[in-house]
């Protein structure tokens, strides 16, 4: 899981203070554009009163803005690292890259090696 989603990070005072300053507004026009687009606008008001605004209609990985193979592999590495060894990740990437020519059990056998953490509440039973 990316560090920004770690519960201890979310509970930190600086993050909580920032979250209290975030305002979300629904935008009917944006909703109408979904699922062809994934529009959003972010406006940041600085302490000196200046505003910074960025609007986007998609994001890397959305079907209109696909990731390159290298980008997808980098994201996979970040997300899979806590649950896999470097060797297992490399073997998974190879099998996925060759999926059209591989047997399904080539992939499922590798997936069986993934370490799934047991949530704390389950391990105390």
C-alpha positions in Angstrom: 0.0 0.0 0.0 1.4 3.5 -0.8 2.7 5.3 2.2 0.1 8.0 1.9 -2.7 5.5 2.7 -1.0 4.1 5.9 -3.4 4.7 8.9 -0.6 6.1 11.0 0.1 8.7 8.3 -3.5 9.6 7.9 -3.8 10.1 11.7 -0.9 12.5 11.8 -1.8 16.0 13.0 -0.5 17.8 9.8 -2.7 15.5 7.6 -5.7 16.0 9.8 -5.3 19.7 9.8 -5.0 19.7 6.0 -8.1 17.5 5.6 -10.1 20.0 7.7 -9.3 22.6 5.2 -10.4 20.6 2.1 -13.8 21.5 0.6 -15.3 19.2 -2.0 -17.9 20.5 -4.5 -20.0 18.3 -6.8 -20.0 19.3 -10.4 -22.9 18.1 -12.5 -21.0 18.8 -15.7 -18.1 16.6 -14.6 -20.6 13.8 -13.7 -22.2 14.0 -17.1 -18.8 13.5 -18.8 -18.1 10.3 -16.9 -17.3 7.5 -17.9 -15.7 8.9 -21.1 -13.6 11.3 -18.9 -12.6 11.5 -15.3 -12.6 15.3 -14.9 -11.5 17.1 -11.8 -10.4 20.6 -10.8 -8.3 21.4 -7.8 -7.9 24.9 -6.5 -5.4 25.7 -3.7 -5.7 29.0 -1.9 -2.3 30.1 -0.5 -1.8 32.0 2.7 -1.1 35.1 0.7 -4.4 34.9 -1.1 -3.1 33.7 -4.4 -4.8 30.7 -6.0 -3.4 27.9 -8.0 -5.9 25.9 -10.1 -5.3 22.7 -12.1 -8.0 21.0 -14.2 -7.7 17.5 -15.7 -10.0 15.3 -17.7 -8.1 12.0 -17.1 -5.1 10.6 -15.2 -2.2 8.3 -16.0 -3.7 4.8 -16.2 -7.2 6.0 -17.3 -8.2 4.4 -20.7 -7.7 7.8 -22.4 -4.2 8.1 -20.9 -2.8 4.6 -20.6 0.4 3.9 -18.7 3.4 2.7 -20.6 4.6 -0.8 -19.7 7.5 0.6 -17.7 5.0 2.9 -15.7 2.7 -0.1 -15.0 5.7 -2.2 -13.9 6.9 0.6 -11.6 3.4 1.0 -10.1 3.2 -2.8 -9.7 6.5 -2.8 -7.9 5.4 -0.1 -5.4 2.1 -1.9 -4.7 3.3 -5.4 -4.6 6.6 -4.9 -2.7 5.2 -5.5 0.8 3.7 -8.8 -0.3 6.3 -10.3 -2.6 10.0 -10.8 -3.1 11.9 -9.1 -5.9 12.3 -12.5 -7.6 8.5 -13.2 -7.4 7.7 -9.7 -8.8 10.1 -10.3 -11.7 8.6 -13.7 -12.5 5.1 -12.2 -12.3 6.0 -9.4 -14.6 7.5 -11.9 -17.1 4.4 -14.1 -17.1 2.0 -11.1 -17.4 4.1 -9.8 -20.3 3.8 -13.2 -22.0 0.3 -13.8 -20.9 -1.0 -14.4 -24.5 1.3 -17.4 -24.8 1.3 -18.7 -21.2 -1.0 -21.1 -19.4 -3.3 -19.6 -16.8 -1.7 -21.8 -14.1 1.7 -20.2 -14.8 0.1 -17.1 -13.4 -2.0 -18.6 -10.6 1.0 -20.7 -9.3 2.9 -17.4 -8.9 0.0 -15.7 -7.3 -0.2 -18.5 -4.7 3.2 -17.3 -3.5 2.0 -13.8 -2.6 2.1 -13.2 1.1 -1.2 -11.8 2.3 -1.0 -10.2 5.7 -3.6 -11.2 8.3 -5.4 -8.2 9.7 -4.7 -7.7 13.4 -8.3 -8.4 14.4 -8.2 -11.8 12.7 -4.9 -12.8 14.2 -6.3 -12.2 17.7 -9.0 -14.8 17.3 
